[in-house]
Structure formats: C-alpha cells, structure tokens
C-alpha cells in the first residue's frame, strides 16, 4: 500500500509565499519550516518537536497537523495519525481535500473498517480533481474484505522449526526440494565471525550480511544447519529458489561483480564438491533495473521472478521466462520475458512469487489487491483456457496488518513454511511450519526419484529426462540427472497420466508411464533405479508407452510421443538397424496372437517409416506369446507381456 504523500510537497509549495499559509504568525511558520527541513533529513523526532512548537504558537495551523499526520504514517503510529488528521479536518475539512482520503487509509490501518467507507465517500464527494491517481473505491473494497476476513478466520497454528534451524540471527526465505528433505534458507549473520553477542548491533549492511544455510531432514527431524561455504561470500546472497530435485539453485545478489543492475538473479548447480561457481543469468532475465526473488517451476524450464523494469503494470511485477538452451558450462539461458498480466500484477507492488510443484498454483505477496495489511499473501491458479485466475487472499490470521512474504509449500500441499518475527515473543525472525488449511491448498503432487546407471558397469550416468502428458503428448517436465551422482527427481501433479523418457547419447533410451489420475500414489512416492544399455548389437528395451486398441493393431494417439523418440534415436544414429518386436499374452490361440503381434509390430514400423526413417534401418517381427517376461497367471503379468520391444540388430 502506498499512502498519498502529497502533504510534504504541498506544504513546501505553501512555503514559497508566506501569505499562502493558513496562519500569519512568522514564528509559527519558522517552526513549521524547520520541521520540514528536519523531516527531509529523516529526523522525524526533531520534526515533531518543531511542529508542536508551531501549533503552540498557532492552534489553527492546518499544515502543521497535516505534516504531523504524514510523519506518524511513516512511523506506523496510525492512531496518532488519526488524531492529527482530526485536528486538521476540524479546522477546515476542505482546505486539503486529500486529507479525507488519508483519514480513510488511517482508519483502515487502525482496524476501524466501517469508518473507511465514510471517509472515502466524503473524499469522492469533495474531490474536484477527477483525474487523481487515488483510488478510494479500492480502499472501500479492502476494508470490506478485512472486516469479513476477521469474522471468518482461517485457523492456522505455526510451529517453530527449532534450534537446528533458527538462532539469535534472522532466518528467512526458506526453499525446499520436492521430497521435503532439503531446506536452504537465508540467514542475516554478522560480518565479523568473532561476534557472538548481537545485542545493540545495528542490522545494516555495514555490520551484517546475508548467507545461505542448509539443513537435511532425517527421520522426520531437521538436522543441524550448515553454511553453504561454496556459495557464501562477504557480500549478500539471498532470496533463493531450488529446483524440484534440489540440484539447481537460483538466487539474488546485489552489487556483485559481473552484475547487470542493482540486483540480479544468479545460477549455481550442485556438484560433488558442493555448489558450482555462480553465473549471472544475463539478458533478458537481468536488466539495468532490479530483478529478485526467483521461483523455478517443477517443469524444469520456467523461471518466475520480480522486477521493476519498464513495461509492467505497477512498481514491482512478477514476470516469467523459459529456458531455450544451455551454455557450455551447463548453465541455462532464457528466452523472451513475459509479464504475468492483469490477474496477477496490480498497479502497486507484487513480491515473493512461489510456483508450487503442481505447476499451476502461484503464491505471492501484494499490496495492490484487497487484503489485511501492508503486504498480504495470495494465490492464483492457472489453466490453459483462461490463464491465471483472479488472486485469492489467504485470509486472516495468516495475513495481518504487517508484511507477509516468502511462503513456500511442500509437494503434498499440506505444510507451509514462512518467516516471522511476530510470534513466540521474539524480536528476530525465525522460520515456522504450519498445516495448510484445506481451502487454500495447491493441487497434490507426487514425485519419483532415483538414479540412472550404465547397465553393464553400474556407473552412474548424466542423462536427459522428459515427461510428457498423455494422451496429448505435451511436454510437462524437462530435467536432468545430477552429473556427479546420476540422481533425479521429478514431480507429477495428480489428475493425469504421464510418459517418462530417459535418454543419453550412445545409449538406448528408457521409457515408463505413470497413472496419477487419482491420489493413490501421492502418499507413496516411487523410487526408481534406471539402467541404460549402450547401443550395441543385441541390446534391447521395451517401449512402455506404445498402446493399441483392444484386440487390434490400431495404434492409439498416445503412442506417438514415444515413437517420435524412437525416430529421433534413429536419426541420431543413421547406421543403426533395429528390429521392432511385437509380443502378446496367452489369451487366445497361438496363430491369432502370432498374427496380432506381427500386425502390431508392422504398425509401429509404418509409423516410423512415415516419419522419414530409411527402411534399411527397420525390421519387424511378431513373436505372439512365445517370449513372456512375466507369468501369464496374473493380470499384471499379462499386461507386462503385451509389449513392443526395440532390439539392435546392427550398429
């Protein structure tokens, strides 16, 4: 929220010609102008003393009361602001019409919500400047919302994360991996490592700096935090975001060598020794303006962040950009930056975006939508037809008259983490956890994690992972295994079926599919070890995302995504010759299944041929039910036996 700070400027204008003041006393005017000077030099206490002196000399000095109100607003002493405005308006309610608007804002800040409408409507009646930037209707709406929110609270019970996470310093900006087992957060620590007692030490850039700390969860408890030595410097690093697998981190650094503007977004990835040397993301994400507070989507491609660059809707807006390639050092570079639009960004400020792992629920802070206080928490949901929905306030008492920022929520959607200095009678900021009320939860998400190995050597591999939504084949996730460990983790929002493809140059790819159309897998995330076979004669793998109509060789549309990956494999290896093998279960006669399996293999052959692959690379054969890989005594075994295989017959 921005108070209408015209009073100081108006008073300065009055001072140009003494007779324009509402009083004649030269001594009172001198005290008033001394107050202006003190206020301009950020000496609020001195300014108030001068104003009291001016008022003692002239009880009807309207400008003095108006300036007092302005000072009290900036000091957040809202009840004193109300009293000063009451004095000014009692002398002449139309002398400075915006004071009516200011009184409405003051009444909002003191929680007198019914009074807000009275003063805002008075301002509307008396305001002759119809082109004013003030928005009294917005404040009426805010007051009505706040009044109803207090009557209908959303119950939460914050839980302090304890001494392994929190300290006598400020902890804030938590970020989580999708499995909830890694937390990285920002800590405001003394620059002098020998300082242990911070009482009386001013928390400013001279004495303190922002560093990263990490904690890992074991048996449901957070372990003792540790500094991220490989990333921390003598400057400030903060406002970070982790990728879903915890292997990438985007963070904010200000005034850093190699920066593009006042604050920029930087990138680092996890390596065997800790974290790689950070690199600036560069244009178009970073500009000569202010970029901060990144959030990275679980799709592995989309970065959300805050910027005050030109072309936005308000002061600070939320923007996004998508990865379009990778540099030689493995760091991503991004394409065109896009503003999230009118249903997210207001005429005021938006902050701390957090895109949940469902990739469709965005939490953020704003002072430009109806809320409880200075900066409230909201969420918006995205759908491909309507875009982002109008923001929903997370309600009272999670939102208060103070600023709420930096909320993150776990994959399951039931636990939230945030920072506060208003709980437990503490003056420093601590990190808290709370159960997310049902009505403001995101979509539930499950995750699959594991490692990729070479099938012969058992060495871990760096591989490319793609997740496509079925049946349409839309790319939902594009991520990578960690180069040093072969580890991967990806998220799957409930409600759909997905095809998995893991590929590495020189290897046959691995495919799988996951049905999370219900919530059955949300409670039990899967662990999956994948073994890739090098491309050589005799190597084979199952195409698990090739589907046919029942008792038919008609390919289903959802098979196209998988077969297009086969096309790519053959294009990258033009000397490779493969056999497409069709297999069935034992339902029906041998002749029937032999014919069906051959027709299905032929259908795959024809699809690949039509994509431009030389027929010299392709062969097909039907095996019927002669080569089962599971027992046909169960439905699960039969389903695995009904398959299409790809076998290398010549490299």
C-alpha positions in Angstrom: 0.0 0.0 0.0 1.2 3.5 -0.8 0.0 6.4 1.3 -0.8 9.6 -0.7 2.4 11.5 0.2 1.4 14.9 -1.2 1.3 16.7 2.1 5.0 17.4 2.4 5.2 18.7 -1.2 2.1 20.8 -0.7 3.5 22.3 2.4 6.7 23.1 0.6 4.7 24.9 -2.0 2.9 26.9 0.6 6.3 28.0 2.0 7.2 29.8 -1.3 4.9 32.7 -0.3 4.3 33.2 3.4 0.8 34.6 2.9 -0.4 31.3 1.4 -0.2 29.6 4.8 -3.3 29.2 6.8 -1.8 31.3 9.6 0.1 34.6 9.8 2.5 34.1 12.7 6.1 34.3 11.5 7.4 32.3 14.5 4.9 29.5 13.8 5.8 29.5 10.2 9.5 29.4 11.0 8.9 26.4 13.3 6.9 24.7 10.6 9.6 25.2 8.0 12.3 23.9 10.5 10.1 20.8 10.8 10.1 20.4 7.0 13.9 20.6 7.0 14.2 18.0 9.8 11.8 15.7 8.1 13.5 15.9 4.8 16.7 14.9 6.5 15.0 11.9 8.2 14.9 13.4 11.7 11.3 12.6 12.5 11.6 13.2 16.2 13.0 16.7 15.7 10.4 17.5 13.1 7.6 16.6 15.5 9.1 18.9 18.2 9.2 21.8 15.7 5.6 21.1 14.7 4.4 21.0 18.3 6.1 24.4 18.7 4.3 25.8 15.6 1.0 24.5 16.9 1.6 26.0 20.4 2.0 29.4 18.6 -1.0 28.9 16.2 -3.6 26.4 17.3 -5.3 26.5 13.9 -2.2 25.8 11.8 -3.7 23.2 9.4 -0.4 22.5 7.6 1.3 21.6 10.8 -1.3 19.0 11.6 -1.2 17.5 8.1 2.6 17.2 8.2 2.3 15.5 11.7 -0.1 13.0 10.2 2.4 12.3 7.3 5.2 11.7 9.8 3.1 9.4 12.0 2.1 7.4 8.9 5.7 6.8 8.1 6.4 5.8 11.7 3.4 3.4 11.6 1.8 5.3 14.5 -1.6 5.2 13.0 -3.6 6.2 16.0 -1.5 9.4 16.3 -2.0 10.0 12.6 -5.8 9.8 13.1 -5.6 12.4 15.9 -3.5 14.8 13.8 -5.9 14.5 10.8 -8.9 15.0 13.1 -7.4 18.3 14.2 -6.7 19.5 10.7 -10.2 18.5 9.4 -11.9 20.1 12.3 -10.4 23.4 11.4 -11.3 23.2 7.7 -12.4 19.9 6.1 -12.0 21.2 2.6 -8.7 23.0 3.0 -6.8 20.0 1.7 -9.3 17.5 0.2 -6.8 14.6 0.0 -6.8 14.6 3.8 -10.2 13.0 3.7 -8.6 10.1 1.7 -5.7 10.0 4.1 -8.1 9.7 7.0 -9.8 6.7 5.3 -6.4 5.0 5.0 -5.6 5.8 8.6 -8.9 4.3 9.7 -8.1 1.1 7.7 -4.7 0.9 9.4 -6.3 1.2 12.9 -8.8 -1.5 12.1 -11.9 0.8 12.1 -13.1 -0.7 8.8 -16.7 0.8 8.9 -15.2 4.3 9.1 -13.2 3.7 5.9 -16.2 3.9 3.6 -17.4 7.1 5.4 -14.2 9.0 4.7 -13.6 7.6 1.2 -17.1 8.6 0.2 -16.5 12.1 1.7 -13.4 12.4 -0.4 -15.3 11.3 -3.6 -17.9 14.0 -2.9 -15.4 16.8 -2.4 -12.7 15.8 -4.8 -12.8 18.1 -7.9 -9.7 16.5 -9.5 -11.4 13.7 -11.2 -8.1 12.5 -12.7 -6.5 11.9 -9.4 -4.4 8.7 -9.0 -6.0 8.0 -5.7 -8.4 5.0 -5.7 -10.9 5.4 -2.9 -13.1 2.5 -4.2 -10.2 0.2 -3.8 -9.8 1.1 -0.1 -13.5 0.6 0.5 -13.1 -2.9 -1.0 -10.0 -3.6 1.1 -11.8 -2.5 4.3 -14.9 -4.7 3.5 -12.6 -7.7 2.8 -10.6 -7.2 6.1 -13.8 -6.9 8.1 -15.2 -10.1 6.7 -11.9 -12.0 7.0 -11.6 -11.3 10.7 -15.2 -12.5 11.3 -14.3 -15.7 9.3 -10.7 -16.6 10.2 -8.8 -19.4 8.6 -7.3 -21.3 11.5 -3.5 -22.0 11.5 -1.1 -23.0 14.2 2.6 -22.0 13.4 5.3 -24.3 14.8 8.8 -23.0 15.3 11.3 -25.2 13.4 13.6 -25.2 16.4 17.3 -24.6 17.3 18.7 -26.8 14.5 17.2 -24.2 12.0 16.8 -21.0 14.0 19.2 -18.9 16.0 19.6 -15.5 17.6 20.0 -14.1 14.0 17.3 -13.6 11.4 16.3 -16.6 9.3 14.0 -16.1 6.3 13.3 -17.1 2.6 13.0 -20.9 3.0 13.2 -23.1 -0.1 12.5 -26.8 -0.3 13.3 -29.7 -2.6 10.3 -31.7 -3.8 11.0 -34.6 -1.4 10.9 -32.2 1.5 14.3 -33.5 2.7 16.5 -30.5 1.9 15.9 -26.9 3.1 18.0 -23.9 2.1 17.3 -20.6 3.7 18.8 -17.1 4.2 20.4 -16.0 7.5 21.4 -12.5 8.4 24.8 -13.0 10.1 27.5 -10.6 11.5 30.2 -9.9 9.0 32.8 -10.4 11.9 32.7 -14.1 12.6 34.0 -13.5 16.2 30.8 -11.6 17.2 28.5 -13.9 19.2 26.5 -11.2 21.1 24.5 -9.1 18.7 22.6 -7.0 21.2 22.9 -3.4 20.2 24.4 -4.2 16.9 22.5 -2.4 14.1 21.2 -4.8 11.5 22.5 -3.0 8.5 24.8 -3.6 5.5 27.8 -2.3 7.5 27.5 -4.9 10.3 25.6 -7.8 8.7 25.4 -9.8 5.5 23.1 -12.5 4.1 24.4 -16.0 3.8 22.9 -19.4 2.7 22.4 -22.2 5.2 21.2 -25.8 4.5 19.6 -28.4 6.7 18.6 -32.0 5.8 15.7 -34.0 7.2 16.3 -37.4 8.8 13.6 -39.5 10.5 11.2 -36.5 10.3 13.6 -34.1 12.1 15.7 -31.3 10.7 19.4 -31.8 11.3 21.8 -29.1 12.5 22.1 -26.4 9.8 25.3 -25.8 7.9 26.6 -22.8 5.9 26.9 -23.3 2.2 30.5 -22.4 2.1 30.9 -22.8 -1.6 28.3 -20.1 -2.3 28.6 -17.7 0.6 30.8 -14.5 0.2 31.4 -11.3 2.1 28.5 -9.8 0.2 24.8 -10.6 0.3 23.3 -13.7 -1.2 19.6 -14.4 -0.6 16.0 -14.9 -1.8 16.9 -18.3 -3.4 14.8 -20.9 -5.1 15.6 -24.6 -5.5 14.7 -26.8 -8.5 12.4 -29.7 -7.6 15.4 -32.1 -7.4 17.4 -29.8 -5.2 20.3 -29.8 -7.8 19.8 -26.3 -9.2 19.6 -23.0 -7.3 18.6 -19.5 -8.5 19.3 -16.7 -6.1 19.6 -12.9 -5.8 22.8 -11.0 -5.4 23.1 -7.2 -5.3 26.1 -5.1 -6.3 28.0 -8.3 -7.2 30.9 -8.1 -9.7 29.5 -9.2 -13.1 26.0 -7.9 -12.3 23.8 -6.2 -14.9 21.8 -3.9 -12.5 21.2 -3.1 -8.9 20.2 -6.7 -8.0 20.4 -9.7 -10.4 19.5 -13.3 -10.5 22.3 -15.8 -10.4 22.5 -19.6 -11.0 24.5 -22.4 -9.4 24.2 -26.2 -9.5 25.1 -28.9 -7.1 28.4 -30.7 -7.8 30.4 -33.3 -6.0 32.3 -30.6 -4.0 29.3 -28.6 -3.1 28.0 -25.9 -5.5 29.4 -24.6 -8.7 30.7 -21.1 -9.2 27.6 -18.9 -9.6 26.9 -17.3 -13.0 24.8 -14.3 -13.9 21.7 -15.3 -15.9 22.3 -12.3 -18.1 19.7 -10.8 -20.5 16.8 -11.0 -21.0 16.2 -12.0 -17.3 18.6 -9.5 -15.9 18.5 -5.8 -16.9 19.9 -2.5 -15.6 16.9 -2.4 -13.3 16.0 -4.6 -10.2 15.5 -8.4 -10.5 15.0 -10.6 -7.5 13.1 -13.3 -5.7 13.2 -16.2 -8.2 11.0 -19.3 -8.2 11.7 -22.2 -10.5 8.9 -24.4 -11.8 8.8 -28.1 -11.5 8.6 -28.3 -15.3 12.4 -27.7 -15.2 12.1 -24.9 -17.7 10.2 -21.8 -16.3 11.6 -19.2 -14.0 9.3 -16.7 -12.2 10.8 -13.6 -10.7 10.2 -10.0 -9.6 11.4 -6.9 -11.5 10.7 -3.2 -11.6 11.7 -3.0 -15.3 9.7 -0.7 -17.6 6.6 -2.1 -19.2 5.0 -3.6 -16.1 1.6 -3.0 -14.5 2.8 -1.4 -11.3 6.0 -0.7 -9.3 7.3 -4.3 -9.0 5.7 -7.0 -11.1 6.0 -10.8 -11.4 7.5 -11.9 -14.7 8.5 -15.3 -16.2 10.9 -16.7 -18.8 11.5 -20.1 -20.2 14.8 -22.0 -20.8 15.6 -22.1 -24.6 19.1 -23.7 -24.4 22.2 -24.3 -22.3 25.7 -22.8 -22.3 28.9 -24.7 -22.5 29.2 -24.7 -18.7 25.8 -26.3 -18.4 24.0 -23.2 -17.1 20.7 -22.4 -18.8 19.9 -19.3 -20.9 16.4 -18.0 -21.1 14.1 -16.6 -23.9 11.7 -13.8 -24.0 10.5 -12.4 -20.7 6.7 -12.3 -20.2 4.6 -10.3 -17.7 2.1 -12.4 -15.8 -0.7 -9.9 -16.6 -3.6 -8.1 -15.0 -4.8 -11.0 -12.9 -1.5 -11.2 -11.1 0.1 -7.8 -11.3 -1.7 -4.8 -9.8 -1.0 -1.0 -10.0 1.1 -1.4 -6.8 3.8 -4.0 -5.9 3.9 -7.8 -6.1 6.6 -9.8 -4.3 7.9 -13.3 -3.4 6.4 -15.5 -6.1 6.3 -19.2 -5.3 5.1 -21.5 -8.1 4.0 -24.7 -6.4 5.3 -28.1 -7.7 1.8 -28.7 -9.2 3.0 -26.0 -11.8 -0.5 -24.4 -11.7 -0.8 -22.7 -8.3 1.1 -19.5 -7.7 1.5 -18.0 -4.2 2.7 -14.4 -4.0 2.6 -11.2 -1.9 0.9 -8.0 -2.9 -0.2 -4.6 -1.6 -2.4 -4.0 -4.7 -5.2 -6.5 -4.1 -7.8 -6.3 -1.3 -6.2 -7.6 1.9 -5.4 -7.2 5.6 -2.3 -5.0 5.7 0.9 -3.8 4.1 1.7 -6.9 2.0 -0.7 -9.8 2.0 -0.3 -13.4 0.7 -2.4 -14.5 -2.2 -2.7 -17.5 -4.6 -3.9 -17.8 -8.2 -4.5 -20.9 -10.3 -3.6 -21.3 -13.9 -5.5 -23.2 -16.6 -4.7 -23.3 -20.3 -8.0 -21.9 -21.4 -8.5 -18.9 -19.0 -4.9 -18.2 -17.8 -4.3 -17.0 -14.3 -7.4 -16.6 -12.1 -8.1 -13.5 -10.0 -6.0 -13.8 -6.8 -7.5 -15.2 -3.6 -6.3 -13.8 -0.3 -5.0 -16.4 2.1 -7.1 -14.8 4.8 -6.7 -13.9 8.5 -4.8 -14.5 10.7 -2.1 -15.7 8.3 -2.3 -12.2 6.8 -2.0 -9.4 9.3 -1.6 -5.6 9.3 2.2 -6.2 8.7 4.0 -7.6 5.7 3.7 -11.3 4.9 6.2 -12.6 2.3 8.2 -15.7 1.4 5.7 -18.5 1.8 6.7 -22.0 0.4 4.6 -25.2 0.4 5.6 -28.8 0.2 4.8 -31.2 -2.6 1.9 -32.8 -0.9 0.4 -29.3 -0.3 -0.3 -29.8 3.4 2.6 -28.0 5.0 3.7 -24.4 4.6 7.0 -22.7 5.7 7.4 -19.0 6.3 9.4 -16.4 8.3 8.0 -14.2 11.1 9.3 -12.0 13.9 5.8 -11.6 15.5 5.5 -15.0 17.1 6.9 -16.5 20.3 7.6 -13.0 21.6 10.7 -12.9 19.5 12.4 -9.8 18.0 14.4 -11.7 15.5 12.9 -13.6 12.5 12.5 -17.3 12.8 11.3 -20.0 10.4 8.0 -21.6 11.1 5.9 -24.5 9.7 2.1 -24.8 9.7 -0.6 -27.0 8.3 -2.1 -25.5 5.2 -5.9 -25.2 5.6 -7.8 -27.3 3.0 -9.4 -24.3 1.2 -6.0 -22.7 0.3 -4.1 -25.8 -0.6 -2.5 -26.4 -4.1 -3.1 -29.5 -6.2 -1.4 -32.5 -4.6 1.8 -33.7 -6.3 3.7 -36.9 -6.1 7.4 -37.4 -7.1 9.6 -40.1 -8.5 13.2 -40.2 -7.6 16.1 -42.5 -8.3 19.4 -42.9 -10.2 20.4 -43.7 -13.7 23.1 -46.3 -14.2 25.1 -48.0 -17.1 23.5 -51.5 -17.3 26.9 -53.1 -17.6 29.3 -51.1 -15.5 26.8 -49.9 -12.9 28.4 -46.4 -13.1 26.0 -43.5 -12.6 25.1 -41.5 -15.7 24.2 -38.0 -16.6 21.0 -38.2 -18.6 18.2 -36.1 -20.1 14.7 -36.7 -18.7 11.4 -35.8 -20.4 7.9 -36.2 -19.0 5.0 -35.9 -21.5 1.4 -35.7 -20.5 -0.8 -38.3 -22.1 -2.7 -38.6 -24.4 -1.8 -35.3 -26.0 2.0 -35.6 -25.5 2.5 -32.1 -24.1 6.0 -31.7 -22.5 5.4 -31.4 -18.8 8.9 -31.7 -17.4 12.4 -31.5 -18.9 15.1 -32.1 -16.4 18.5 -33.8 -16.0 20.2 -36.2 -13.6 22.9 -34.7 -11.4 26.1 -35.1 -13.3 28.1 -36.2 -10.3 25.6 -38.8 -8.9 23.1 -39.8 -11.6 20.3 -38.8 -9.2 17.0 -37.5 -10.5 13.7 -36.3 -9.0 10.6 -35.1 -10.9 7.1 -34.2 -9.9 3.8 -35.4 -11.3 0.6 -33.4 -10.4 -2.4 -35.6 -9.6 -5.1 -36.0 -12.2 -3.2 -37.2 -15.4 -1.2 -40.0 -16.9 2.4 -39.3 -17.9 5.0 -40.9 -20.2 8.7 -41.0 -19.0 11.6 -40.9 -21.4 15.3 -41.1 -20.1 17.9 -40.7 -22.8 21.7 -40.3 -23.2 23.8 -40.1 -26.2 25.3 -43.5 -27.1 22.6 -45.4 -25.2 19.2 -46.8 -25.9 16.5 -44.8 -24.0 14.3 -46.0 -21.1 10.6 -45.4 -21.1 7.9 -45.8 -18.5 4.4 -44.5 -17.7 2.7 -43.3 -14.5 -1.0 -43.0 -13.9 -1.7 -40.4 -11.2 -5.3 -39.7 -12.4 -6.2 -40.5 -8.7 -4.5 -39.7 -5.5 -3.2 -43.2 -4.9 0.5 -42.5 -5.5 0.6 -39.1 -3.7 1.1 -40.7 -0.3 3.8 -43.2 -1.6 6.3 -41.5 -3.9 8.2 -44.1 -6.0 12.0 -44.8 -6.1 13.1 -45.9 -9.5 16.6 -47.1 -10.5 17.1 -47.0 -14.2 19.7 -49.0 -16.2 20.5 -47.8 -19.7 22.0 -50.1 -22.3 24.8 -48.9 -24.6 23.9 -49.1 -28.3 25.4 -52.3 -29.4 24.3 -55.5 -31.2 21.8 -57.5 -29.2 20.8 -54.7 -26.8 17.0 -54.2 -26.4 14.4 -52.3 -24.4 10.6 -52.2 -24.0 8.6 -49.3 -25.5 6.3 -48.9 -22.5 4.3 -46.1 -24.0 3.2 -47.8 -27.2 -0.5 -48.6 -26.9 -3.0 -50.3 -29.2 -6.8 -50.6 -29.2 -8.0 -53.9 -27.5 -7.6 -56.9 -29.8 -6.5 -54.6 -32.5 -3.3 -53.4 -34.2 -4.6 -49.8 -34.4 -2.1 -47.5 -32.7 -3.5 -45.2 -30.1 -2.7 -41.5 -30.4 -0.8 -41.5 -27.1 1.8 -43.8 -28.7 3.0 -41.0 -31.0 5.2 -39.3 -28.3 7.2 -42.5 -27.6 7.6 -43.4 -31.3 8.8 -39.9 -32.0 11.6 -40.5 -29.5 12.4 -43.7 -31.5 12.5 -41.6 -34.7 15.0 -39.2 -33.0 17.2 -42.1 -31.9 17.4 -43.5 -35.4 18.1 -40.0 -36.9 21.0 -39.5 -34.5 22.3 -43.0 -35.3 21.8 -43.4 -39.1 23.9 -46.6 -39.3 21.8 -48.3 -36.6 19.5 -51.2 -37.6 16.7 -52.3 -35.3 14.0 -54.9 -35.0 10.6 -54.0 -33.8 9.2 -57.0 -31.9 5.5 -57.5 -31.1 4.5 -59.6 -28.1 1.2 -60.7 -26.6 -0.1 -62.6 -23.5 -1.5 -66.1 -23.8 -5.2 -65.2 -24.2 -6.4 -66.8 -27.4 -4.8 -69.2 -29.9 -1.2 -69.3 -30.9 -2.0 -68.4 -34.5 -4.2 -65.5 -33.5 -1.6 -64.0 -31.2 1.2 -64.5 -33.7 -0.7 -62.7 -36.3 -1.8 -59.9 -33.9 1.8 -59.4 -32.6 3.1 -59.2 -36.2 0.4 -56.7 -37.3 1.2 -54.5 -34.2 4.9 -54.6 -35.0 4.2 -53.6 -38.6 2.0 -50.7 -37.4 4.9 -49.3 -35.4 7.3 -49.9 -38.4 4.9 -48.0 -40.7 4.6 -45.0 -38.3 8.4 -44.7 -38.1 8.8 -45.1 -41.8 6.3 -42.3 -42.5 8.5 -40.0 -40.4 11.3 -40.3 -42.9 13.4 -43.1 -41.5 15.2 -45.3 -44.1 13.6 -48.7 -44.3 17.1 -50.2 -44.3 17.2 -49.3 -40.6 13.9 -51.1 -39.8 12.7 -54.7 -39.4 9.7 -56.0 -37.7 8.6 -59.4 -36.4 5.7 -60.9 -34.3 6.5 -63.3 -31.5 3.0 -64.0 -30.2 3.1 -65.3 -26.6 6.3 -67.4 -27.1 8.6 -65.0 -25.2 6.9 -63.9 -21.9 8.8 -61.8 -19.4 6.3 -62.5 -16.6 3.9 -65.2 -15.7 0.6 -65.1 -17.6 -1.2 -66.4 -14.4 -1.9 -62.8 -13.3 -3.4 -59.8 -15.0 -0.4 -57.7 -14.0 1.9 -60.3 -15.7 -0.2 -60.4 -18.8 -0.1 -56.6 -19.1 3.7 -56.7 -19.0 3.8 -59.5 -21.6 1.7 -57.4 -24.0 4.6 -55.2 -25.2 6.6 -53.8 -28.1 10.3 -54.1 -27.9 13.2 -52.5 -29.8 16.3 -54.6 -30.4 19.6 -53.6 -32.0 20.5 -56.0 -34.8 23.4 -53.9 -36.3 25.2 -50.8 -35.0 
